[in-house]
Structures are given as structure tokens and as C-alpha cells.
């Protein structure tokens, strides 16, 4: 009697439903810990633990508001320590510390464990289902641009997660942002700032709610950016496996110097995309046999590192420090903007730009070698054997589906 489950059940890599994609991927645990410290529950959302993350974020909003923690932070940062002590509600404040520390500890330990299982899933080639259709929604793996997700998250937190089909994350951040913007009165302050009444902008803002915004905005940007990078990797892995299984015939005639009189080979390069599979389908519909098509995915060179190192340190994005410092300096700009001339709105934006720039510079010096690594333009090579009179047809199909380059052996 069989007593174990297949690898696809024991060590899954991803779960795709019409409403979300859940996956495990090697991450830097300190990245997850940082976002958990910035906003408890955010780290759990990064790890695709939606219920835990939403529960902790709801707890953070309620306890923080009831205890007036953000107000106390504001008064402490401007040197008004007596006001900070008077502001704190000790009935709620003492409930805060244990859960705050637990959220960070749980994120770190969970990330370490998931990094191990991610490595196992990769080694076992756990299957990835690229498409899922439901009654009200559908989802599919495709190559998306991380910059688009980050941009939409900056304009309206939550939209980037919807773009990457992380609907639970997007929906909850959406709600958090709406509630925070409403109760902080930030939109009237923006209106006053844009009309030149910067001296009155700070007076209408609720400091307790306003100081939540830097964490919400920058977490939304970071989360959507990382999610799209990881789902792009899943798309490439799944498509590479499909091409290897279906388009590497054993009896394929590789190009040789001595060729058949009427036969020739056409070689093309592509990026991973749905257009690549459409090109293969069109070739077969135009009479090119499947056994006459050979496809190989190119692997990038990745320096070997010890598994333990990868479990504890890998996965940091080159832009992650920009998100970290952007959140910190946006918060500081918002705090000191209440006592400086231009008001908290302008100084928050200045802090965001300054922090993001500082993060970029630090990241550049730390990951200098990665910054100058360019993505290889070609990721997939196609070799097609066809008759000479079919060459023009084949080339037209390849160019029409965004081939990066095409060459003939004749």
C-alpha cells in the first residue's frame, strides 16, 4: 500500500486559483521582518499567509488607535516627552508589545522554513498550473512588468496587488488606505497644500491616522513589485518545462554542414512569453511537423552559494532598500512637517524622494555587481527544419510573434 503522497502534494511550489496566486519563494527573512515591524501583519501578507496577515493588521490598526501610539511617537520625535506620556492610553498600550514582537519573530522563523521548502520544491520539479478559470474570475501566469505594479501601488495602494492577482492583499490594503485617508483628513490637507495654504494643512490632519500612511504606501509598492518578480519566475519555469517536454524530439535533425538538398534550418531567439507558444502553434497549423521543431530554454549563470546562506540571506531586491528608506524618511518628513514651514504633505513627499534616493545609492554600493548585470536578451532558442520553399513563411511567422532574431543555415 502506498504510504506517501506524490511530490506535487508533498512539496508544492504554487497554488493558482481564479482569485489569487499562492506560492513559496526564497526571500530574505530580514526584508519580511522589516515590513512586519513597519506594520504588523504586512510580513505575513508577503508570505501569502493572508488570514494571519489580515488579523494582525486589523489588530495593529485597532490597538494603535486606541493606545494613541502614533501620537506618542510624534510628540517624542519633536521632544515633547511629557505630552507623549500624557497621550498614551496604558489600558491599551500594554497589550501592544507582545504581539508586535511575535509578529516579527514569526515572520523570521516562517521565512526560514519556507526557504527550505522552496528549495525542495525546485529540486523536485513540483508542477505549476499556469491557468485557472472560475465562475466570476480567472487567473493566468504571464510575464508582467514589476514597474507597472509599483507605479499603480504608488498612485493608489492595493492596485498593484490587483494587477499581480493577489486579490486578498490588494483588497485589504485598499480598505486600509481608504479608512486611513478618511480619518486622517489627508485629502483636505492636500487641497490646502495645492492652493498654497500650507500653514493650515497641518492643522486639519489627524496625526494618529496620518502616520500610518508611509508604511501602507511603501509596503504596497514593495509587495506588488516582489510579487510580480516572483510570478514572472514561475511563468518562465513552467513554460521552460512545457517546451522541454513537448518540443525536444529525440529524432530531430540538428543543422549539419552536409544537408539534404531541399531542407534547411531556421534558427530564432525569443523571450519567454505567450507569443512564443502562439508562434509554435501557427507553425504547426501551416504544415511544419512538431517533430521538425526543437526548442531549448537558456539558463542564466547563477554563482553557486551554500544552501544555508540562501536560506538566511537570499531574495533581496535591488530596490528593496529604496522602499525601506522611503518609508522611514516619508514618516520623518510627515512628523517634522507639522512644525516646519511647508507642512506635512510636502515634507512627506520630500522625505519619500530623499529616502528612496539614499536607498538606491546604498543598494548600488552593496550590490554593485548586480546593478551592472543585464538581463540576457535571448531566453529561448528555436530550431526549425523546413523545406526551402517554406522558409519565407516560417520567417514571417517568427518575426510576426516578436522574435528577437532569425537566421537561416543556408
C-alpha positions as CSV (number, residue, x, y, z in Angstrom):
1,X,0.0,0.0,0.0
2,X,1.4,3.4,-1.0
3,X,2.1,5.5,2.2
4,X,3.4,8.7,0.7
5,X,1.9,11.5,-1.4
6,X,3.4,12.5,-4.8
7,X,5.9,15.4,-4.9
8,X,3.2,17.7,-6.3
9,X,1.3,17.2,-3.0
10,X,4.2,16.9,-0.5
11,X,6.3,19.8,-1.8
12,X,4.1,22.2,-3.9
13,X,5.6,25.3,-5.4
14,X,2.5,27.3,-6.2
15,X,-1.3,27.2,-5.9
16,X,-3.3,29.2,-8.5
17,X,-7.0,29.9,-8.2
18,X,-9.2,32.4,-10.1
19,X,-8.8,34.9,-7.2
20,X,-5.2,34.7,-6.2
21,X,-1.8,33.0,-6.5
22,X,-0.1,31.5,-3.5
23,X,3.5,30.4,-3.8
24,X,6.6,29.8,-1.8
25,X,9.8,31.5,-2.9
26,X,13.2,32.1,-1.3
27,X,13.2,35.5,0.4
28,X,15.5,37.5,2.6
29,X,14.0,37.0,6.1
30,X,15.1,40.4,7.2
31,X,13.0,42.0,4.5
32,X,9.9,40.3,5.8
33,X,10.9,41.2,9.4
34,X,11.3,44.9,8.5
35,X,7.8,45.1,7.0
36,X,6.4,43.3,10.0
37,X,8.0,45.9,12.2
38,X,6.7,48.8,10.0
39,X,3.2,47.4,10.1
40,X,2.5,44.2,11.9
41,X,0.8,41.7,9.6
42,X,2.4,43.1,6.4
43,X,5.2,40.5,6.6
44,X,2.6,37.7,6.8
45,X,0.9,39.0,3.7
46,X,4.3,38.9,1.9
47,X,4.5,35.2,2.8
48,X,1.0,34.6,1.4
49,X,-0.4,33.9,4.9
50,X,-3.5,36.0,4.3
51,X,-5.6,35.2,7.3
52,X,-2.7,35.7,9.7
53,X,-1.7,38.9,8.0
54,X,-5.2,40.5,7.9
55,X,-5.8,39.5,11.5
56,X,-2.5,41.2,12.7
57,X,-3.0,44.3,10.5
58,X,-6.5,44.7,11.9
59,X,-5.1,44.3,15.4
60,X,-2.4,46.9,14.7
61,X,-5.0,49.5,13.5
62,X,-7.3,49.0,16.5
63,X,-4.7,48.8,19.3
64,X,-2.5,51.6,17.8
65,X,-5.5,54.0,17.5
66,X,-6.9,53.1,21.0
67,X,-3.5,53.4,22.6
68,X,-2.6,56.6,20.6
69,X,0.8,55.1,19.9
70,X,1.4,57.2,16.7
71,X,0.6,60.4,18.5
72,X,3.0,59.5,21.3
73,X,5.7,58.8,18.6
74,X,5.1,62.2,17.1
75,X,5.4,64.1,20.4
76,X,8.5,62.0,21.3
77,X,10.2,62.8,18.0
78,X,9.7,66.6,18.4
79,X,10.9,66.5,22.0
80,X,7.6,66.8,23.8
81,X,8.1,63.8,26.1
82,X,5.6,64.9,28.8
83,X,2.9,65.2,26.1
84,X,3.8,61.8,24.8
85,X,3.3,60.3,28.3
86,X,0.0,62.0,28.7
87,X,-1.2,60.9,25.3
88,X,-0.6,57.1,25.7
89,X,-3.6,55.1,27.0
90,X,-1.9,52.5,29.2
91,X,-5.1,50.4,29.2
92,X,-4.4,49.6,25.6
93,X,-0.6,50.2,25.3
94,X,0.4,47.2,27.4
95,X,-1.4,44.9,25.0
96,X,0.8,46.0,22.1
97,X,4.3,44.9,22.8
98,X,3.9,41.1,22.9
99,X,2.0,40.8,19.7
100,X,4.4,43.3,17.9
101,X,7.4,41.2,18.8
102,X,5.6,37.9,18.0
103,X,4.7,39.2,14.5
104,X,8.4,39.8,13.7
105,X,9.6,36.6,15.3
106,X,7.0,34.5,13.5
107,X,7.9,36.1,10.1
108,X,11.5,35.4,10.5
109,X,11.1,31.7,11.5
110,X,8.4,31.1,8.9
111,X,10.6,32.6,6.1
112,X,13.5,30.4,7.1
113,X,11.2,27.3,6.9
114,X,9.6,28.3,3.6
115,X,13.0,28.9,2.1
116,X,13.9,25.3,2.8
117,X,10.7,24.0,1.3
118,X,11.1,26.3,-1.8
119,X,14.5,24.7,-2.5
120,X,13.0,21.2,-2.1
121,X,10.1,22.1,-4.5
122,X,12.5,23.4,-7.1
123,X,14.7,20.2,-6.9
124,X,11.6,18.0,-7.2
125,X,10.2,20.0,-10.2
126,X,6.9,20.4,-8.5
127,X,4.2,21.0,-11.2
128,X,2.9,24.5,-11.8
129,X,-0.6,25.0,-13.3
130,X,-0.4,28.2,-15.5
131,X,-4.2,28.9,-16.0
132,X,-7.3,28.8,-13.8
133,X,-10.8,29.8,-14.8
134,X,-13.6,30.2,-12.3
135,X,-17.2,31.4,-12.4
136,X,-16.5,35.0,-11.6
137,X,-12.8,35.4,-12.2
138,X,-9.8,33.9,-14.0
139,X,-6.1,34.0,-13.5
140,X,-3.1,33.0,-15.6
141,X,0.7,33.2,-15.4
142,X,2.2,35.7,-17.8
143,X,5.1,38.0,-18.0
144,X,4.2,41.3,-16.2
145,X,6.3,44.4,-15.7
146,X,7.2,45.0,-12.0
147,X,7.4,48.7,-12.6
148,X,3.7,48.8,-13.5
149,X,2.7,47.2,-10.3
150,X,4.9,49.6,-8.3
151,X,3.5,52.6,-10.1
152,X,-0.1,51.7,-9.6
153,X,0.6,50.9,-5.9
154,X,2.1,54.4,-5.6
155,X,-0.9,56.1,-7.2
156,X,-3.4,54.0,-5.1
157,X,-2.2,51.3,-2.7
158,X,-3.8,48.0,-3.5
159,X,-4.0,48.4,-7.2
160,X,-0.6,46.9,-7.8
161,X,-1.6,43.7,-5.9
162,X,-4.8,43.5,-8.0
163,X,-2.6,43.8,-11.1
164,X,-0.5,40.9,-9.8
165,X,-3.7,39.0,-8.9
166,X,-3.0,38.9,-5.2
167,X,-6.7,39.9,-4.5
168,X,-6.7,39.3,-0.7
169,X,-3.7,41.6,-0.3
170,X,-5.0,44.2,-2.7
171,X,-8.5,44.2,-1.2
172,X,-7.3,44.6,2.4
173,X,-4.7,47.3,1.6
174,X,-7.4,49.0,-0.4
175,X,-9.6,49.2,2.6
176,X,-6.8,50.2,5.0
177,X,-5.8,53.0,2.7
178,X,-9.4,54.3,2.3
179,X,-10.0,54.2,6.1
180,X,-6.6,55.8,6.9
181,X,-7.1,58.6,4.3
182,X,-10.6,59.4,5.5
183,X,-9.8,59.5,9.2
184,X,-6.5,61.3,8.8
185,X,-8.2,64.1,6.8
186,X,-5.2,64.0,4.4
187,X,-7.2,64.9,1.3
188,X,-8.4,68.3,2.7
189,X,-4.7,68.9,3.7
190,X,-3.6,68.0,0.1
191,X,-6.2,70.5,-1.2
192,X,-4.9,73.2,1.2
193,X,-1.3,72.5,0.2
194,X,-2.1,72.7,-3.6
195,X,-3.9,76.0,-3.1
196,X,-0.9,77.5,-1.2
197,X,-2.3,77.3,2.3
198,X,0.5,75.1,3.7
199,X,0.3,76.7,7.1
200,X,-3.2,75.4,7.6
201,X,-2.6,71.9,6.1
202,X,-1.1,70.5,9.3
203,X,-3.9,71.8,11.5
204,X,-6.6,69.7,9.7
205,X,-4.6,66.4,9.7
206,X,-5.2,63.7,12.4
207,X,-1.7,62.8,13.3
208,X,-2.7,59.4,14.7
209,X,-4.0,58.2,11.4
210,X,-1.7,60.1,9.1
211,X,1.4,58.4,10.4
212,X,0.1,55.0,9.2
213,X,0.3,56.2,5.5
214,X,4.1,55.8,4.9
215,X,4.0,52.1,5.9
216,X,0.9,51.4,3.9
217,X,2.0,53.1,0.7
218,X,5.6,51.8,0.7
219,X,4.6,48.3,1.7
220,X,2.0,48.2,-1.1
221,X,4.7,49.2,-3.6
222,X,7.3,46.7,-2.3
223,X,4.7,43.9,-2.1
224,X,3.4,44.3,-5.7
225,X,7.0,44.7,-7.1
226,X,8.2,41.5,-5.4
227,X,5.1,39.5,-6.3
228,X,5.4,40.3,-10.0
229,X,9.1,39.4,-10.0
230,X,8.4,36.0,-8.4
231,X,5.4,35.2,-10.6
232,X,7.4,36.0,-13.6
233,X,9.9,33.4,-12.5
234,X,7.1,30.9,-12.1
235,X,5.9,31.7,-15.6
236,X,9.4,31.1,-17.1
237,X,9.9,27.9,-15.2
238,X,6.5,26.5,-16.2
239,X,7.0,27.4,-19.9
240,X,10.5,26.1,-19.9
241,X,9.3,22.7,-18.7
242,X,6.5,22.6,-21.2
243,X,8.8,23.4,-24.1
244,X,11.3,20.8,-22.9
245,X,8.7,18.1,-22.7
246,X,6.9,18.9,-26.0
247,X,9.4,20.4,-28.3
248,X,12.6,18.4,-27.9
249,X,12.0,15.4,-30.2
250,X,14.6,12.6,-30.0
251,X,14.9,12.2,-33.7
252,X,15.3,15.9,-34.6
253,X,17.9,16.6,-37.3
254,X,20.3,19.2,-36.0
255,X,21.9,21.5,-38.5
256,X,24.9,19.9,-40.2
257,X,27.3,21.0,-42.9
258,X,26.0,18.2,-45.2
259,X,22.3,18.9,-45.7
260,X,19.5,17.4,-47.7
261,X,19.1,19.3,-51.0
262,X,15.6,20.7,-50.3
263,X,15.8,21.0,-46.5
264,X,17.1,23.9,-44.4
265,X,17.1,25.0,-40.8
266,X,15.9,28.3,-39.4
267,X,17.1,29.4,-36.0
268,X,15.3,32.1,-33.9
269,X,15.5,33.5,-30.4
270,X,12.7,34.6,-28.2
271,X,11.9,35.9,-24.8
272,X,9.5,33.8,-22.6
273,X,6.0,34.9,-23.5
274,X,2.6,33.6,-24.7
275,X,3.6,34.8,-28.2
276,X,6.3,32.1,-28.3
277,X,3.6,29.4,-27.9
278,X,1.4,31.1,-30.4
279,X,4.3,31.1,-32.9
280,X,4.8,27.3,-32.3
281,X,1.1,26.7,-32.8
282,X,1.0,28.8,-36.0
283,X,4.0,26.9,-37.4
284,X,2.2,23.6,-37.0
285,X,-1.0,24.9,-38.5
286,X,1.0,26.0,-41.6
287,X,2.3,22.4,-42.1
288,X,5.5,22.3,-40.1
289,X,5.5,19.0,-38.3
290,X,6.0,19.1,-34.5
291,X,9.0,16.7,-34.8
292,X,10.7,19.3,-37.0
293,X,10.7,21.9,-34.2
294,X,13.3,21.9,-31.4
295,X,13.1,24.4,-28.6
296,X,15.6,25.0,-25.8
297,X,15.3,27.4,-22.9
298,X,18.6,29.1,-21.9
299,X,19.6,29.2,-18.3
300,X,21.3,32.2,-16.7
301,X,24.5,31.8,-14.9
302,X,24.0,31.9,-11.2
303,X,27.0,31.7,-8.9
304,X,26.7,28.7,-6.5
305,X,26.1,29.5,-2.9
306,X,25.7,27.3,0.1
307,X,22.1,26.3,0.8
308,X,22.3,27.7,4.4
309,X,23.4,31.0,3.0
310,X,20.5,31.1,0.6
311,X,18.0,30.2,3.3
312,X,19.1,33.1,5.5
313,X,20.1,35.8,3.1
314,X,18.9,35.3,-0.5
315,X,16.0,37.1,-2.1
316,X,16.6,40.8,-1.5
317,X,15.6,43.0,-4.4
318,X,18.0,45.7,-5.6
319,X,15.2,48.3,-4.9
320,X,14.2,47.0,-1.5
321,X,16.4,49.4,0.4
322,X,14.7,52.3,-1.6
323,X,11.4,51.0,-0.2
324,X,12.8,50.8,3.3
325,X,14.4,54.2,3.4
326,X,11.5,55.7,1.5
327,X,9.1,54.6,4.3
328,X,11.4,55.8,7.1
329,X,12.1,59.3,5.6
330,X,8.5,59.7,4.5
331,X,7.5,59.1,8.1
332,X,10.1,61.6,9.4
333,X,9.1,64.2,6.8
334,X,5.4,63.8,7.9
335,X,6.4,64.2,11.6
336,X,8.6,67.3,11.3
337,X,6.4,68.7,8.5
338,X,3.9,69.7,11.3
339,X,6.4,72.1,12.7
340,X,8.2,73.2,9.5
341,X,7.1,75.8,7.1
342,X,5.8,73.8,4.1
343,X,3.6,71.5,6.0
344,X,3.4,67.7,6.4
345,X,2.2,66.9,2.8
346,X,5.2,68.5,1.0
347,X,7.7,67.2,3.6
348,X,6.4,63.7,3.4
349,X,6.9,63.7,-0.4
350,X,10.4,65.2,0.1
351,X,11.2,62.5,2.6
352,X,10.0,59.8,0.3
353,X,12.1,61.1,-2.6
354,X,15.2,61.6,-0.4
355,X,14.8,58.2,1.3
356,X,14.3,56.4,-2.0
357,X,17.4,58.1,-3.4
358,X,19.5,57.2,-0.3
359,X,18.3,53.6,-0.6
360,X,19.2,53.4,-4.2
361,X,22.8,54.8,-3.6
362,X,23.4,52.3,-0.7
363,X,22.0,49.5,-2.7
364,X,24.2,50.4,-5.6
365,X,27.3,50.2,-3.5
366,X,26.2,46.9,-1.8
367,X,25.0,45.2,-4.9
368,X,27.3,46.9,-7.4
369,X,27.9,43.7,-9.4
370,X,24.1,43.0,-9.7
371,X,23.4,46.6,-10.9
372,X,25.6,46.1,-14.0
373,X,24.2,42.6,-14.8
374,X,21.9,43.0,-17.8
375,X,19.1,40.5,-18.4
376,X,20.1,38.3,-21.4
377,X,18.1,39.5,-24.4
378,X,17.5,35.9,-25.6
379,X,15.9,33.3,-23.3
380,X,14.7,30.7,-25.7
381,X,16.2,29.2,-28.9
382,X,14.0,27.7,-31.7
383,X,15.5,25.5,-34.4
384,X,13.0,24.7,-37.2
385,X,13.7,22.2,-40.0
386,X,11.7,23.0,-43.1
387,X,11.8,22.8,-46.9
388,X,13.4,25.7,-48.8
389,X,10.1,26.9,-50.2
390,X,8.7,27.2,-46.7
391,X,11.5,29.5,-45.4
392,X,9.7,32.8,-46.1
393,X,6.5,31.6,-44.4
394,X,8.4,30.4,-41.3
395,X,10.4,33.6,-41.1
396,X,7.2,35.7,-41.4
397,X,5.6,33.8,-38.5
398,X,8.6,34.2,-36.3
399,X,9.0,37.9,-36.9
400,X,5.3,38.4,-36.5
401,X,5.5,36.9,-33.0
402,X,8.2,39.2,-31.8
403,X,11.3,37.1,-32.4
404,X,14.4,38.7,-31.2
405,X,16.5,37.4,-34.1
406,X,16.2,34.9,-37.0
407,X,18.9,33.2,-39.0
408,X,19.0,30.6,-41.8
409,X,21.6,27.9,-42.2
410,X,21.7,28.1,-46.0
